[in-house]
Amino acid sequence: MGAPHIRGAARATLTGLASLSLLTGVALASMPQAEAATQAAGQTVRSNPYSPSYQHPYRHGAVPTIQRNAKMKSWTAQHPAAAAATGTQTLSYGGGVDGIGVQSGHSKVYLVFYGSQWGTQGTDGNGDATFSGDPDGAAPVAQEMFKDIGTGNERWSADLTQWCDGPNVTTGATSCPSNANFIPYQSGGVLSGVWYDNSAASPSAATGHQLGAEAVKAAGHFGNTTAASNRDAYYVVLSPHNTNPDSYQGNYCAWHDWNGDTTLTGGAVSSSYGDIAFSNQPYNMDSGAGCGVGFVNSPGTLDGWTMTLGHEWQEMMSDQNPAGGWTNHTGSSYDGQENADECAWLSPGTTGGAANVTMGTGTFAEQASWSNDTNSCAMSHAIVGGGSGGGTLTNGTFETGSLSSWTTSGTASASASAAHGGSYGALVGSSSPTSTSSVSQSFAAPSGTSKVSFWYNVTCPDTVTYDWATATLQDTTAGTTTTLLAKTCTQGAGWKQVSGTVTAGHNYTLTLTNKDDNYAGDATYTYYDDVTVS
């Protein structure tokens, strides 16, 4: 809950100023009373009265409606701030909250459909949850977007790889040292779970505390019952059509926070599962153009939906426990804002303007986010290859028991039978006839590395004319592709190691493929394991 309104003093001051129709260019009648009184008394205004976070500090990264955004900019133009020591949009590190600044591992996004008003649940052809109470078809699009982040060589999310946390990052730093814990490039998608909580109706206007409590409840549902399991988790609490969570309508479109924020309406939320990062994602199509319907496309019903989902995820990644991560501390008109706030509602076609982003299987309207290293609102960014996180290859040993971080096509799974070392490897293809299958991952080669390696074991009872294993390494920085493993068809040859050269700082996509001609009786499949960059 924000600071209390100034009541008696404000009224007395306003009474004495009743004859004034304008105050520093802003109509008194259109301003919050306490703010008008403060200005009338000649005091310094420390926050924009039109911001959705004004007197509601828990609304971190709140996306104002387009109309409110215009009022914020107008107010800012009439109240210029003192010159900042750094660029007015430069973000700096907040020192962490509970040791957490950014989400410096592979993000695990959980979508929580909050309340029985979502209606009857079904499943579409992509395996996504659908709901009868979802008139705009927003639910499956949210799922597809988070599945697609970090696939198809998209670089919209690569902007995040410049941010970091850890003991080597100084509070107030505006860039990251090479030995920081960087946000890695989120290869292979980030969606980790979907839950429909229809145990009760969602409140007509859920409080911040209720939304946080739902996120903690979801952590329990997904089995994330330790601080470690929630270190890289994020719970998107999606309220249903025709509800007004935290009185968003006409005010803002979404925000994010964490359970321990004492300013939440209703107070902080207790958690025995560690810190819980979550967002308030209203069914903001109900607000029409104010929350971005038609902002990029026509009719663009879900433009603002995907833009705000992306906005809050980007800000959670760079400021997981606000404001311990990267925010604006310059004292400028951007003071207190996060990376996506600084680029909100920039028109398509303008510098840093919103645009469609093509990912592995879909295209989604997104907005830019601020980039310190390019001093711009970036819709696309190189993967930063610094330090001990820096976007390097992850889950190369498949010991997660899954293909997380990898993009798959055809038939592929993590399997104990495919293990070269440890308990799991990647099984690409099948002992039953298939066609072409692959696993791939995009990564940046960190400083000090020069080699990528992997082990493979192919079972190919056919000939190389028809079936084979192969592997390629695409250097997306140099625009070249190398065949690491030429078409190979052997049986019983056992495990073999393959290595290739990488250049530190370059971005790569490694693709491990199995080709089967889908002919009965001689199915080909390949085990891949222990993929490393060194």
ABEGO torsion letter per residue (X at the ends): XBBBBBBAAAAAAAAAAAABABBGGBBAAABBAAAAAAAAAGBBBABBAABAABGBAABBGBBBBAAAAAAAAAAAAABBBBBBABBAABBBBAGEBGGBABBABBBBBBBBBBEAAAEBBBBBAAGBBBBAABAAGAAAAAAAAAAABGBGGBAAAAAAAABBBEAABBBGBABBBAABBBBBBBBGEABABBBBBAABBBBABBBAAAAAAAAAAAAAAAGBABAAAAAABBBBBBBBBGBBBGGABGABABBBBBAABAABBGEBBBBAAEBBBBBBBBBAAAAEAAAGBGAABOAGAAAAAAAAAAAAAAAAAABABOBABBBBAAGBAABGBBAAAAABGBBBGBBGBBBBBBBAABBBBBBBBBBAAAGBBBABBBBBABEAAGGBBBGAAGAAGBABGBBBBEBBBBBAAABABEABBBBBEBABBBBBBBBBBBBBBBBGBABBBBBBBBBBABBAAABBBBBBBBBAAAGBBBBABBBBBBBGAEBBBBBBBBBBGBBBBBBBBBBBAGBBGABBBBBBBGBBBX
